Amino acid sequence: MTKDYYKILGISEFSTQDEIKKAYRNLVRKFHPDVAGNSDEIVSRFKDINEAYEFLSDSFKKSDYDKARKFYNYAESKKEYNNQYKNTKNTTNPNYKKTKTEEKKSENKQTEEKQNSFSFNWEEFIKNFKTETETKRIQTPQKGKDINTDVEISVLESINGTTKTINMLKTQVCPKCGGRKFVNGSACKHCHGKGDISEYKKFNVRIPAGIKDKSKIRLAGEGEKGQNGGKNGDLYLTIHIAGVNEFATEGNNVLKTVPISPFEAVLGAAINIDTPIGKVSLKIAKGTRSGQKIRLAGCGLENNGLYGDMIVTIEIQIPKQISPDELNLYKKLQEISINSVR
């Protein structure tokens, strides 16, 4: 055997896939032409390392390689035994002449040795191996790949639950040629010789109430199509909740902090806010203080036909940008103010 892939990677035939990968990475870092130089010896060594990893990291290729390796070693050991047998015959008496019966037996023995001799062309094996391995892959049932995508929902949708329509571009193995790209010797007309097809598919996905941010929803069998009777992959949806800190829950009650401006707190106002049951008008009374709570009955979460409340905490905020006119009014207010809050 001209190439022993285990020796090339410096591992044993019982090494795990993690050990094979680790040995390969270490050798690549050491013998990459960009690191070790561009000499013919380094380039050849680097090529052998990659070729060894290509075979040993693939379960199909590794299995066939191990069989061929054992067969080759058996043939070589038998060949060596036959050579030793020839060298030791009649060495005690070189002048000894065979009888006709012994000559006949010798001729029969030589014929038998020729029939049992084995010439293993390793280069030819490497050349044809990929084709044989790919044929096995085509014949073996393989599960389709899983697909992952993201879905964004609002906080209210996460609280109440919702249904989202997902339009996914899915790439699947061509159903006509099974990924082989050819049918009856000609390029497959269905996939135009690509071996796969891409098309959009719509999914109506029910997102349950109370789902958490970054939760995953699995749609079994909606991934890429399996090959040769293998199962389809799965579709995984990662849920992202926009403004996830906008609401909090306490049983069936929903908690929310609502900012208002100073003049709304002093003069009172009616503002629209989002609740789990939709938009409602929230009345701000005159002289409302920061931190004051307002309860909106029946605007919380539903449980067995009963609704909780929404509890709003008022937070008075100063705008980040104040116009000159507003600033003058605050100065005027400072001058005429007669009461202290402290």
QUIKAKA-V398167 format. One record per run of one state. SS is the DSSP state (@ for helix, = for strand, . for the rest). FROM is the first residue (numbers start at 1). TO is the last residue. If there is no record, write none. Layout:
SS;FROM;TO / SS;FROM;TO
//
This chain:
.;1;4 / @;5;9 / .;10;16 / @;17;31 / .;32;32 / @;33;36 / .;37;39 / @;40;56 / .;57;58 / @;59;88 / .;89;99 / @;100;116 / .;117;121 / @;122;139 / .;140;141 / =;142;142 / .;143;146 / =;147;154 / @;155;160 / .;161;161 / =;162;173 / .;174;181 / =;182;183 / .;184;185 / =;186;187 / .;188;195 / =;196;207 / .;208;215 / =;216;219 / .;220;226 / =;227;227 / .;228;234 / =;235;242 / .;243;246 / =;247;250 / .;251;252 / =;253;260 / .;261;261 / @;262;267 / .;268;268 / =;269;275 / .;276;277 / =;278;284 / .;285;292 / =;293;296 / .;297;301 / =;302;303 / .;304;305 / =;306;307 / .;308;309 / =;310;316 / .;317;323 / @;324;336 / .;337;342
//
